[in-house]
Amino acid sequence: MSAASPDTLSNADIAREIQSLQKRAFERYEDAALRAEADPARAEAIYAQAERDTAPWIARATALNDERVARYRRRAKRWRNAALVIGVVGAMVVMWMMTRAG
């Protein structure tokens, strides 16, 4: 797990780190489930410990995902603006062509 700020990581690094964090959290919860099944009297304490153990991983994955979503939104906004500009320029060209033909 990288301690780098999410905004300094590449998209591939973000995806890779999220996947790693998810895998670790799932493994930890799976281990907790097996331990709770073996000792039902302590199940609540076992699950509480698993939640405490995974909390930093979940927080990091959330921060990484928030950065990924922000990047996608910025990209979508750029594409939307480009499409609008192309549409306006295209409409102007069509109008110019119509005035030249008449």
C-alpha positions in Angstrom: 0.0 0.0 0.0 1.4 3.4 -1.0 1.3 6.3 1.3 1.4 8.7 -1.6 -1.3 11.3 -2.0 -4.1 10.1 -4.3 -3.8 13.1 -6.5 -0.1 12.2 -7.3 -0.9 8.6 -8.4 -1.6 7.5 -11.9 -5.0 6.0 -12.8 -3.4 2.6 -13.0 -1.7 3.0 -9.6 -5.0 4.1 -8.0 -6.9 1.0 -9.5 -4.1 -1.3 -8.4 -4.0 0.1 -4.9 -7.8 -0.1 -4.5 -7.8 -3.7 -5.6 -5.0 -4.5 -3.1 -6.9 -2.8 -0.3 -10.1 -4.6 -1.2 -8.3 -7.9 -1.3 -6.7 -7.4 2.1 -10.0 -6.3 3.7 -11.9 -9.3 2.2 -9.2 -11.6 3.5 -9.4 -10.1 6.9 -13.2 -10.4 7.1 -13.0 -13.9 5.8 -10.6 -14.8 8.5 -12.8 -13.1 11.1 -15.8 -15.2 9.8 -13.9 -18.4 10.2 -12.7 -17.5 13.7 -16.2 -16.4 14.7 -17.6 -19.7 13.4 -15.1 -21.6 15.5 -15.9 -19.5 18.6 -19.5 -18.2 18.4 -19.3 -16.8 21.9 -16.6 -14.3 20.8 -18.1 -13.6 17.4 -19.0 -10.0 18.2 -15.6 -9.2 19.5 -13.9 -10.9 16.5 -16.0 -8.9 14.0 -15.4 -5.7 15.9 -11.6 -6.3 15.8 -11.9 -7.0 12.1 -13.7 -3.7 11.6 -11.0 -1.8 13.5 -8.3 -3.6 11.5 -9.8 -2.7 8.2 -10.9 0.8 8.9 -7.7 2.5 7.7 -7.7 0.4 4.5 -11.3 1.3 3.8 -10.6 5.0 4.5 -7.6 4.9 2.1 -9.7 3.1 -0.6 -12.4 5.7 -0.2 -9.9 8.5 -0.6 -8.5 6.8 -3.7 -12.0 6.2 -5.2 -13.0 9.8 -4.5 -9.9 11.0 -6.5 -10.7 8.6 -9.3 -14.3 9.9 -9.5 -13.1 13.5 -9.4 -10.8 12.7 -12.3 -13.6 11.1 -14.3 -15.9 14.1 -13.7 -13.2 16.6 -14.8 -12.6 14.5 -18.0 -16.4 14.3 -18.7 -16.6 18.1 -18.3 -13.8 18.6 -20.7 -15.4 16.3 -23.3 -18.8 18.0 -22.8 -17.2 21.4 -23.3 -15.4 20.2 -26.4 -18.6 18.8 -27.8 -20.4 22.0 -27.2 -17.7 24.0 -29.0 -17.7 21.6 -31.9 -21.5 21.9 -32.1 -21.4 25.7 -32.1 -18.6 25.9 -34.7 -20.4 23.4 -36.8 -23.7 25.4 -36.7 -21.8 28.5 -37.6 -20.2 26.8 -40.6 -23.5 25.5 -41.8 -25.1 29.0 -41.5 -22.1 30.5 -43.3 -22.5 28.0 -46.1 -26.2 28.7 -46.3 -25.5 32.4 -46.6 -22.9 31.9 -49.4 -25.3 29.6 -51.4 -28.2 32.1 -51.3 
